Amino acid sequence: MKNNRNGLRNNSLFYIIIFVLLILATSWFVGGQGSSPVENFTSSEFITHLRDNKVKNFSVQPSNGVYKINGTLKNAEKSQGANSNMNLFGRGVNQANNSKQFTATVLPNDASLQQISKAAQKTKTQMNTHEESQNGMWLNLAITIVPFLLFFFFLYSMMSQAGQGGGGGAGKIMSFGKTQTKPVDPKKNKVRFSDVAGAEEEKQELVEVVDFLKDPRKYLALGARIPSGVLLEGPPGTGKTLLARAVAGEAKVPFYSISGSDFVEMFVGVGASRVRDLFTNAKKNAPAIIFIDEIDAIGRQRGNGKTGGGNDEREQTLNQLLVEMDGFTGKEGIIVIAATNRSDVLDPALLRPGRFDRKILVGQPDVKGREAILRVHAKNKPLADDVDLKIIAQQTPGFVGADLENVLNEGALVAAERNKKQIDAADIDEAEDRVIAGPAKKDRIISPEEKKMVAYHEAGHAIIGVVLSDSRVVRKVTIIPRGRAGGYAIMLPKEDQNLLTKKDLMEQVAGLMGGRTAEEIIFNSQSSGASNDFEQATQIARAMVTEYGMSDRLGMVQLEKGGAPVGAYGQANYSQETATVIDDEIRKILDEAHKTAVDIIQGHREQHKAIAEALLKYETLDEKQILSLYNTGKMPVTNQEEFPSEKASTFEEAKKIAQLRDEKKQAKEGHSAETPTTSAQPLEENPDGQPDDVSDDNHVQDDD
């Protein structure tokens, strides 16, 4: 109940309603509280009515330098004009025409008083006198001041709420520049290196950061300067935030966590003020870790081509962050850890030595890392004996930590829906399909003709995947609709790949063309189900031409990166003639892949028909069933020990591995110095440290 009341007070609508009600109450009070209508007479009209014996009684009272007369007429009479009282909203309220009550104002001179007195004595009218009221002055003062007080109260309440960012409590009016980030108590931070799996190299890079926070004197005695900033970059869901929490947990120091967007506010200068306040608080609790998530929100490169240099508020915040980080001498015991998946847009001043001088790529885990991640997330889940985490790791290339956790969670949900006590392999298989393509739509009504076309379409993908199996294998083919797909075929690489050859990419494009090719050969028609296949195939072909230099006509040039031109501010740096050549080369690759698909399906009509008919009967086929149909029923023999298992290491184990690695490196350098060797240019994967791939490794070819 307490939380509900606090939520009501923090709602802007609450203050607006209170403000309107107070204004209405004041208006009602000043407007006469709904009293009976009163006729206003001039002094001459009042004396005339008194002389004509029309007044029943009246009273005289001094008020603000004049005499105010209130009285009652003997008979009600129609007013000469429509009188109206004005309320606070300036709107006239018309009164009734017939009224016995009247008021009048008489100047304080002896002649007027004598006339009134003589007329009253002559007509024997009752006359009363009152002393001047002391409440009139206070009432007028209240009517003047109360609306202003209400206005300032309303403004104060709104500014206090904005200063708290919509949070609870009656905040201070000048709290805009104060950061609302509170340090996480080291005793409450239970995250350790053993909770972070699939990032062994990254943990070893952070070992010395933890060591410095634990015992900085060892480094300072040698004159060493620990990195003041560590930048974690990588795709979403790879565990960057978890790594930062693990560093704070291992070092047992306060942990300040804030998002880059939290610095930005509607008021100019608030972001810079919050940066100063954050670092001031961190220095008071040093040694400490400041973690800034999504730092690209405030750290984007300045002078982005706009007149005037871009967003002034964001640049002020960035400038203050640069100043605060540059002020470190290494003795404060403060380390800034930032995370981003857009390191290419960060300002160069952030990345220079002395600020974020250590950059750690937290990429997609390999097959060993995926198994270790699965083991961490499977600790509190009852798995059946037929669930092999090593097999699941093999089946999920391209998955990051968040995806793998989602797979196990979906498996638990599926098992609960099926009223099981344990999560078995069938539940995990269904969970993988849900994560990749969405939930199944088994109740969708599909005509037999459409179902047959989908089966031959997906069988076309499968047969090409089996024939061109040097780099990829067909894991599953299904005609059960999921999401927007009427069916899909999942092609997975045989092993984790950091480099893709032109042959590998051409095989992928040919596999994507298999669905449309099967429709043309079997049904002599074309359907809209291949639209997603063409989208993926065109992306791969475009990357081959514009990024990887795999075109004979254009040569070894990079014209685009990530699908966008590499020119300044996203503008294409090539001519229209070059754009025409790019289109021609993309069309050439797609036509060549289509011809390859036609040759394969024409040469394997019987196997293609067998897979399609099996799909019509069973709806879903896995890798072993597809190979059995292709190879006349012979089941493949799989090797379960294709890679060694990996477990999540603790801080001490990671530290030991890092020391052994350094010793091996020193020994190797010493050996190289004694034995001169010829140098060779190494094969570069990618300037940003990520594998040269154009799409997710878990390739899904679907039938829309």
C-alpha positions in Angstrom: 0.0 0.0 0.0 2.9 2.3 0.8 4.4 1.8 -2.7 1.0 2.6 -4.3 0.8 5.9 -2.4 4.4 6.8 -3.4 3.6 6.0 -7.0 0.6 8.3 -6.9 2.6 11.2 -5.5 5.3 10.7 -8.2 2.7 10.9 -11.0 2.5 14.2 -12.8 -1.3 13.8 -13.2 -1.6 13.8 -9.4 -0.1 17.3 -9.1 -2.2 18.6 -12.0 -5.4 17.4 -10.4 -4.5 18.9 -7.0 -3.7 22.2 -8.7 -7.0 22.4 -10.6 -9.0 21.5 -7.5 -7.3 24.3 -5.5 -8.0 26.8 -8.2 -11.7 25.8 -8.4 -12.0 26.0 -4.6 -10.6 29.5 -4.6 -12.8 30.5 -7.4 -15.9 29.2 -5.6 -14.9 31.0 -2.4 -14.2 34.4 -4.1 -17.3 34.0 -6.3 -19.7 34.1 -3.3 -20.0 30.4 -2.3 -23.3 30.1 -4.2 -25.1 32.8 -2.1 -28.3 34.5 -3.1 -28.2 37.3 -5.7 -27.5 40.8 -4.4 -28.5 44.1 -6.2 -25.8 46.8 -6.4 -27.0 50.4 -5.8 -25.2 53.7 -6.2 -25.3 56.0 -3.2 -28.0 58.2 -4.9 -30.1 55.2 -5.7 -29.9 54.0 -2.1 -30.9 57.4 -0.7 -33.9 57.6 -3.2 -35.1 54.1 -2.2 -34.7 55.0 1.5 -36.7 58.3 1.1 -39.5 56.3 -0.8 -39.8 53.9 2.2 -38.7 50.9 0.1 -36.0 49.8 2.5 -36.8 47.4 5.2 -33.5 47.6 7.1 -29.8 48.3 6.4 -26.5 48.4 8.1 -23.5 50.7 7.8 -19.9 49.4 8.2 -16.6 51.3 7.5 -14.4 49.4 5.0 -11.2 50.5 3.4 -11.9 54.2 3.6 -15.6 54.1 2.6 -18.9 53.1 4.1 -20.3 49.8 2.9 -24.1 49.5 3.2 -25.9 46.1 3.2 -29.7 45.9 3.4 -33.0 44.4 2.5 -35.8 45.9 0.5 -39.4 45.5 1.5 -40.5 44.3 -1.9 -38.4 42.6 -4.5 -38.1 44.5 -7.7 -36.6 44.0 -11.1 -33.1 45.3 -11.7 -32.5 47.9 -14.3 -29.7 45.7 -16.0 -28.3 42.2 -15.7 -25.7 42.2 -13.0 -23.0 39.7 -13.0 -20.2 38.6 -10.6 -16.8 37.7 -11.9 -15.0 34.6 -10.7 -11.3 33.9 -11.0 -11.6 32.6 -14.5 -12.9 36.0 -15.7 -16.3 34.5 -16.7 -19.5 36.4 -15.7 -22.2 34.6 -13.7 -25.6 36.1 -14.4 -27.9 36.6 -11.4 -31.7 36.5 -11.1 -33.6 39.7 -12.0 -35.7 39.8 -8.8 -33.8 40.5 -5.5 -34.5 41.9 -2.0 -30.9 42.1 -1.0 -28.8 45.1 -1.9 -25.4 46.7 -1.3 -24.2 50.2 -1.7 -21.0 52.3 -1.2 -21.2 55.7 0.3 -18.3 58.2 0.5 -17.3 59.1 4.1 -18.5 62.7 4.2 -20.9 64.3 6.7 -23.4 65.5 4.1 -24.1 61.9 2.9 -24.4 60.5 6.4 -26.8 63.2 7.4 -29.0 62.6 4.4 -29.1 58.8 5.2 -29.8 59.4 8.9 -32.6 61.9 8.3 -34.2 59.7 5.6 -34.1 56.7 8.0 -35.7 58.6 10.9 -38.4 60.0 8.6 -39.4 56.6 7.2 -38.7 54.8 10.6 -36.3 52.4 8.8 -34.2 50.2 11.1 -30.5 51.2 10.8 -27.6 49.3 12.3 -23.9 50.4 12.5 -20.8 48.1 12.8 -17.1 48.8 13.4 -14.6 48.3 10.6 -13.8 44.5 10.1 -10.1 43.5 10.4 -10.6 40.4 8.2 -11.1 42.3 4.9 -7.4 43.2 4.5 -6.3 39.6 5.1 -8.9 38.2 2.8 -7.7 40.5 0.0 -4.1 39.6 0.7 -4.9 35.9 0.6 -6.8 36.2 -2.7 -3.8 37.9 -4.2 -1.1 35.6 -2.9 -2.7 32.1 -2.8 -2.7 31.6 -6.6 1.0 32.5 -6.8 1.7 30.1 -4.0 -0.2 27.3 -5.7 1.7 28.0 -8.9 5.1 27.8 -7.3 4.1 24.6 -5.4 3.1 23.0 -8.7 6.3 24.1 -10.4 8.4 22.9 -7.5 6.7 19.5 -7.5 7.2 19.0 -11.2 10.9 20.0 -11.1 11.6 17.8 -8.2 10.1 14.8 -10.0 12.1 15.6 -13.1 15.2 15.9 -11.0 14.7 12.4 -9.8 14.2 11.1 -13.3 10.7 9.9 -12.4 12.1 8.1 -9.4 10.6 7.9 -5.9 10.9 10.5 -3.1 10.5 14.2 -2.9 13.8 15.1 -4.6 15.6 18.4 -4.3 14.9 21.0 -6.9 18.6 21.3 -7.9 19.3 17.6 -8.2 19.4 17.5 -12.0 23.2 17.4 -12.1 23.5 14.7 -9.5 24.0 11.1 -10.7 21.4 8.7 -9.3 23.9 5.8 -9.6 24.7 4.1 -6.3 27.6 1.7 -5.9 26.9 -2.0 -5.7 28.1 -3.3 -2.3 31.1 -5.6 -2.8 29.5 -8.0 -0.3 26.4 -8.2 -2.4 28.1 -8.7 -5.8 28.4 -12.5 -6.0 29.5 -12.6 -9.7 32.9 -14.2 -10.1 35.1 -15.3 -13.1 33.7 -18.9 -12.7 30.3 -17.5 -13.6 31.6 -16.2 -16.9 32.1 -19.0 -19.5 33.1 -18.9 -23.1 35.5 -15.9 -22.6 38.7 -17.4 -21.3 41.0 -15.2 -23.3 39.1 -12.1 -22.2 39.2 -13.1 -18.6 43.0 -13.5 -18.8 43.3 -10.0 -20.2 41.4 -8.7 -17.1 43.5 -10.6 -14.6 46.0 -7.8 -14.1 43.2 -5.3 -13.7 41.8 -7.4 -10.8 45.3 -7.8 -9.4 45.9 -4.0 -9.4 42.7 -3.3 -7.6 43.6 -5.9 -5.0 47.2 -4.8 -4.5 48.1 -1.6 -6.3 51.4 -1.2 -4.4 53.0 -4.0 -6.3 52.5 -2.2 -9.6 53.2 1.3 -8.3 56.5 0.2 -6.8 57.7 -0.7 -10.3 56.5 2.5 -11.8 53.8 0.8 -13.8 50.7 2.5 -14.9 47.6 0.4 -14.9 45.2 1.0 -17.8 42.8 3.7 -16.7 40.1 2.5 -19.1 39.1 -0.9 -20.6 36.8 -0.9 -23.6 34.8 -4.1 -24.1 33.5 -4.3 -27.6 31.5 -7.0 -29.3 28.0 -8.1 -30.4 25.1 -7.9 -28.1 24.6 -10.7 -25.6 28.3 -11.8 -25.5 28.6 -11.0 -21.7 30.4 -7.7 -21.6 28.4 -6.4 -18.6 28.8 -9.8 -16.9 32.6 -9.6 -17.4 32.7 -6.1 -15.8 30.7 -7.3 -12.8 33.0 -10.3 -12.4 36.0 -8.0 -12.3 34.4 -6.0 -9.5 33.3 -9.2 -7.7 36.8 -10.7 -7.9 38.5 -7.5 -6.7 35.8 -6.9 -4.0 35.5 -3.2 -4.8 32.4 -0.9 -5.3 30.9 -1.2 -8.7 29.2 1.9 -10.4 27.0 0.8 -13.3 25.4 3.4 -15.6 24.3 3.6 -19.2 25.5 6.2 -21.6 22.0 7.5 -22.2 21.6 8.2 -18.4 23.9 11.2 -18.8 21.7 12.9 -21.3 18.9 15.1 -20.1 16.6 17.7 -21.5 18.5 20.5 -19.6 21.7 21.7 -21.1 24.8 21.0 -19.0 23.2 18.2 -16.9 25.3 15.4 -18.6 28.6 17.1 -17.8 27.5 17.7 -14.2 26.5 14.1 -13.7 29.9 12.9 -15.1 31.6 15.1 -12.5 29.4 13.9 -9.7 29.9 10.2 -10.7 33.7 10.5 -10.7 33.7 12.5 -7.4 31.6 9.7 -5.7 33.8 7.0 -7.1 37.0 8.7 -5.8 35.5 8.9 -2.3 35.0 5.1 -2.5 38.2 4.2 -4.2 39.4 1.7 -5.2 36.3 1.3 -7.4 35.1 0.4 -10.9 32.9 2.6 -13.1 31.1 0.7 -15.8 29.5 2.7 -18.6 27.3 0.5 -20.8 26.5 1.6 -24.4 29.1 4.4 -24.3 28.6 5.2 -28.0 25.4 7.1 -26.8 27.8 9.9 -25.6 31.1 9.0 -27.1 30.3 9.4 -30.8 32.9 11.2 -32.9 32.6 15.0 -32.7 32.1 17.1 -35.8 29.9 14.6 -37.7 29.5 16.9 -40.7 26.8 19.2 -39.3 27.3 22.9 -39.2 28.3 23.9 -35.7 29.7 20.5 -34.8 26.6 18.5 -33.9 24.9 18.1 -30.6 26.3 20.5 -28.1 24.9 18.8 -25.0 26.3 15.4 -26.0 29.7 17.0 -26.8 29.8 18.7 -23.5 29.2 15.4 -21.7 31.9 13.7 -23.8 34.4 16.6 -23.1 33.8 16.3 -19.4 34.3 12.5 -19.6 37.6 13.0 -21.4 38.7 15.5 -18.8 37.8 13.3 -15.9 39.6 10.2 -17.4 42.7 12.3 -18.3 43.0 13.4 -14.7 43.8 10.0 -13.4 47.4 9.5 -12.2 47.0 5.8 -11.4 46.9 6.5 -7.6 43.2 7.0 -7.4 42.4 3.3 -7.8 39.6 3.9 -10.2 39.2 1.9 -13.4 36.6 2.8 -16.1 35.2 -0.2 -18.0 33.0 0.6 -21.0 31.0 -1.6 -23.3 29.8 -1.0 -26.9 29.0 -2.8 -30.1 29.8 0.2 -32.2 33.5 0.9 -31.5 33.9 2.3 -35.1 31.8 5.4 -34.2 33.7 6.4 -31.0 35.7 9.6 -30.8 39.4 9.0 -31.3 40.2 11.0 -28.2 38.4 8.3 -26.1 40.6 5.6 -27.6 44.0 7.2 -27.1 46.5 5.9 -24.5 45.7 7.3 -21.1 42.0 6.9 -21.5 40.6 3.7 -23.0 44.0 2.3 -23.7 43.1 -1.4 -23.6 40.5 -2.8 -26.0 39.2 -6.3 -25.5 37.0 -7.9 -28.2 34.3 -10.1 -26.6 33.2 -12.0 -29.7 31.0 -15.0 -30.3 32.2 -18.0 -28.4 33.6 -21.1 -30.2 32.2 -24.6 -29.8 34.2 -25.1 -26.5 33.0 -21.8 -25.1 29.4 -22.6 -26.0 29.6 -25.8 -24.1 31.0 -24.1 -21.1 28.3 -21.4 -21.2 25.6 -24.2 -21.4 27.1 -25.9 -18.4 26.9 -22.6 -16.4 23.2 -22.1 -17.3 22.3 -25.7 -16.8 23.4 -25.8 -13.2 19.8 -25.3 -11.8 18.0 -27.2 -14.5 17.2 -31.0 -14.3 18.5 -32.4 -17.6 17.6 -35.9 -18.8 20.3 -38.5 -19.6 19.8 -38.0 -23.4 20.7 -34.3 -23.3 24.3 -33.8 -24.4 25.5 -30.3 -24.0 28.4 -31.0 -26.3 26.0 -31.9 -29.1 23.9 -28.8 -28.4 27.1 -26.7 -28.6 27.9 -28.2 -32.0 24.4 -27.5 -33.2 24.4 -23.8 -32.3 27.2 -22.0 -34.1 26.9 -18.2 -34.0 24.9 -18.3 -30.8 26.1 -15.9 -28.0 25.7 -16.4 -24.3 22.3 -14.7 -24.2 21.0 -17.0 -27.0 22.3 -20.2 -25.3 20.7 -19.1 -22.0 17.4 -18.5 -23.9 17.6 -22.0 -25.5 17.8 -23.7 -22.1 15.1 -21.5 -20.7 12.8 -22.3 -23.7 13.6 -26.0 -23.2 12.5 -25.7 -19.5 9.3 -24.0 -20.6 8.6 -26.6 -23.2 9.2 -29.4 -20.7 6.8 -27.7 -18.2 4.1 -27.4 -20.9 4.5 -31.2 -21.5 4.2 -31.9 -17.8 7.7 -33.4 -17.6 10.0 -33.6 -14.5 13.2 -33.3 -16.6 14.3 -31.5 -19.7 15.0 -34.1 -22.5 16.6 -33.8 -25.9 13.2 -33.4 -27.7 12.5 -30.3 -25.5 15.9 -28.8 -26.3 15.4 -29.5 -30.0 12.1 -27.7 -30.0 13.7 -24.8 -28.0 16.4 -24.4 -30.7 13.7 -24.2 -33.4 11.8 -21.6 -31.3 14.8 -19.4 -30.9 15.8 -19.6 -34.5 12.4 -19.4 -36.3 9.7 -18.9 -33.7 7.0 -21.1 -32.3 5.4 -23.8 -34.5 2.1 -23.1 -36.2 0.7 -26.6 -36.5 -2.9 -25.5 -36.6 -2.4 -23.5 -39.8 -4.5 -24.9 -42.6 -2.4 -25.6 -45.7 -3.8 -27.0 -49.0 -2.2 -30.3 -50.2 -0.8 -28.5 -53.4 0.9 -25.9 -51.3 2.2 -28.4 -48.8 3.7 -30.5 -51.7 5.4 -27.4 -53.2 6.9 -26.5 -49.8 8.2 -30.0 -49.4 9.9 -30.1 -52.7 11.2 -26.5 -52.1 12.8 -27.5 -48.8 14.0 -30.8 -50.3 15.8 -28.7 -52.9 17.8 -26.9 -50.2 18.5 -30.2 -48.5 19.8 -32.0 -51.6 22.2 -29.2 -52.5 23.4 -29.0 -48.9 24.2 -32.7 -49.0 26.0 -32.6 -52.3 27.9 -29.4 -51.5 28.9 -30.5 -48.0 32.6 -29.5 -47.9 31.9 -26.6 -45.5 28.3 -26.9 -44.3 25.9 -29.7 -43.4 22.1 -29.9 -43.3 21.1 -30.2 -39.7 17.3 -30.1 -40.1 14.6 -29.7 -42.7 10.9 -29.1 -41.9 7.7 -28.1 -43.5 6.1 -27.1 -40.2 5.3 -23.3 -40.4 7.2 -21.2 -37.8 7.0 -17.4 -37.6 6.7 -16.0 -41.2 8.3 -19.1 -42.7 6.2 -21.9 -44.2 9.2 -24.2 -43.8 12.9 -24.0 -43.4 16.2 -25.8 -43.8 19.0 -25.2 -41.3 22.5 -25.3 -42.7 25.4 -25.3 -40.2 29.1 -25.1 -40.7 31.0 -28.3 -39.9 33.3 -26.4 -37.6 33.8 -22.8 -36.4 35.1 -20.7 -39.3 37.0 -17.4 -39.0 37.7 -17.2 -42.8 35.4 -18.0 -45.7 36.7 -18.8 -49.1 35.0 -17.9 -52.4 34.1 -21.6 -52.8 32.4 -21.6 -49.4 30.4 -18.5 -50.3 29.4 -19.8 -53.7 28.1 -23.0 -52.1 26.0 -21.0 -49.7 24.5 -19.0 -52.5 23.8 -22.2 -54.5 22.1 -23.8 -51.5 19.9 -20.7 -51.1 18.9 -21.1 -54.8 17.8 -24.7 -54.3 14.3 -23.9 -53.3 13.3 -21.8 -56.3 15.2 -24.2 -58.6 13.2 -27.2 -57.3 9.9 -25.3 -58.0 10.9 -24.6 -61.6 12.0 -28.2 -62.3 9.2 -30.1 -60.5 6.2 -27.8 -61.0 7.4 -25.6 -63.8 6.3 -22.5 -61.8 7.6 -19.9 -59.3 6.2 -19.0 -55.9 6.8 -16.2 -53.4 8.3 -18.6 -50.9 11.9 -17.9 -52.1 11.9 -14.2 -51.2 13.9 -14.7 -48.0 16.3 -17.0 -49.9 17.0 -14.3 -52.5 17.5 -11.7 -49.8 20.2 -13.7 -48.1 21.8 -14.7 -51.4 21.9 -11.1 -52.6 23.6 -10.0 -49.4 26.3 -12.7 -49.7 26.9 -11.9 -53.4 27.1 -8.1 -52.7 29.6 -8.7 -49.9 31.7 -10.8 -52.2 31.8 -8.1 -54.8 32.1 -4.9 -52.7 33.9 -6.1 -49.5 35.9 -9.2 -50.2 37.4 -8.3 -53.6 36.1 -11.6 -55.2 35.1 -9.9 -58.5 37.4 -10.2 -61.6 36.0 -6.9 -63.1 36.3 -4.8 -60.0 39.4 -6.3 -58.6 40.7 -6.3 -55.0 39.0 -3.2 -53.7 36.6 -2.5 -50.8 33.7 -0.3 -51.8 31.4 -1.1 -48.9 31.6 -2.3 -45.3 28.7 -3.9 -43.5 26.4 -3.1 -46.5 27.1 0.6 -46.3 29.5 2.7 -48.5 32.9 3.4 -47.0 32.9 7.0 -48.1 32.7 10.0 -45.8 29.4 10.3 -43.8 27.9 7.3 -45.6 28.2 8.7 -49.1 29.2 6.4 -51.9 32.8 6.9 -53.0 32.4 5.2 -56.4 30.9 6.4 -59.7 27.6 5.4 -61.3 29.5 3.3 -63.8 31.1 1.4 -60.9 27.6 0.9 -59.4 26.4 -0.6 -62.7 29.4 -3.0 -62.7 28.5 -4.0 -59.1 25.0 -4.8 -60.1 26.3 -6.9 -63.1 28.7 -8.8 -61.0 26.0 -9.6 -58.3 23.7 -10.9 -61.1 26.5 -13.0 -62.5 27.2 -14.7 -59.1 23.5 -15.4 -58.6 23.0 -16.8 -62.1 26.1 -19.0 -61.7 24.7 -20.3 -58.4 21.3 -21.0 -60.0 22.9 -23.0 -62.8 24.8 -25.0 -60.2 21.5 -25.7 -58.3 19.8 -26.8 -61.6 22.6 -29.3 -62.4 22.6 -30.8 -58.9 18.8 -31.3 -58.7 18.6 -32.6 -62.3 21.4 -35.1 -61.5 19.8 -36.3 -58.2 16.1 -36.5 -59.0 15.5 -39.7 -57.2 17.2 -38.6 -53.9 15.3 -35.3 -54.2 12.0 -37.0 -54.6 12.7 -39.4 -51.6 13.5 -36.5 -49.3 10.4 -34.5 -50.4 8.1 -37.5 -49.9 9.6 -38.2 -46.5 8.9 -34.5 -45.6 5.3 -34.9 -46.6 4.9 -38.0 -44.4 7.0 -37.0 -41.3 7.1 -33.2 -41.7 10.5 -32.9 -40.1 13.8 -34.6 -40.9 17.1 -34.4 -39.0 20.6 -34.7 -40.3 20.9 -38.5 -39.9 17.5 -39.1 -41.6 18.5 -37.0 -44.6 21.8 -38.7 -45.0 20.1 -42.1 -44.7 17.6 -41.2 -47.4 20.5 -39.9 -49.6 22.8 -42.9 -49.0 20.2 -45.7 -49.3 19.6 -46.2 -45.6 23.2 -46.3 -44.3 23.4 -44.4 -41.0 26.5 -42.2 -40.4 29.0 -42.9 -37.7 29.7 -39.7 -35.7 32.7 -39.0 -33.5 31.6 -37.7 -30.1 35.2 -36.5 -29.3 35.7 -33.9 -32.0 36.8 -31.3 -29.5 37.8 -31.3 -25.8 35.3 -30.1 -23.2 35.9 -26.7 -21.5 34.8 -25.6 -18.1 34.5 -22.0 -16.8 37.7 -21.2 -15.0 38.0 -19.3 -11.7 40.2 -16.2 -11.2 43.1 -18.2 -9.9 43.0 -20.6 -12.8 42.7 -17.8 -15.3 45.7 -16.0 -13.6 47.7 -19.2 -13.8 46.9 -19.7 -17.5 47.9 -16.1 -18.2 51.2 -16.6 -16.5 51.9 -19.8 -18.5 51.0 -18.1 -21.7 53.4 -15.2 -20.9 56.2 -17.7 -20.1 55.7 -19.5 -23.4 55.6 -16.3 -25.3 58.9 -15.1 -23.7 60.5 -18.5 -24.4 59.4 -18.3 -28.0 60.7 -14.8 -28.5 64.0 -15.8 -27.0 64.2 -18.7 -29.4 63.3 -16.5 -32.4 66.0 -14.1 -31.4 68.7 -16.8 -31.5 67.4 -18.4 -34.8 66.8 -15.8 -37.5 63.9 -16.6 -39.8 62.4 -15.0 -42.9 59.3 -12.9 -42.3 56.0 -13.5 -44.0 53.0 -11.4 -44.3 50.3 -12.9 -42.0 46.8 -13.6 -43.3 44.6 -10.9 -42.0 41.1 -11.8 -41.0 39.4 -8.5 -40.7 40.6 -5.0 -39.5 38.0 -5.0 -36.6 39.0 -8.4 -35.4 35.8 -10.1 -36.4 35.5 -13.0 -38.8 34.8 -12.2 -42.4 31.2 -13.5 -42.5 28.2 -11.8 -44.0 25.5 -13.4 -42.1 24.8 -15.5 -39.0 26.4 -18.9 -38.9 23.1 -20.5 -38.1 22.0 -20.2 -41.7 18.2 -20.6 -42.1 16.8 -21.0 -45.6 13.0 -20.6 -45.3 9.9 -20.7 -47.4 7.9 -17.5 -46.7 
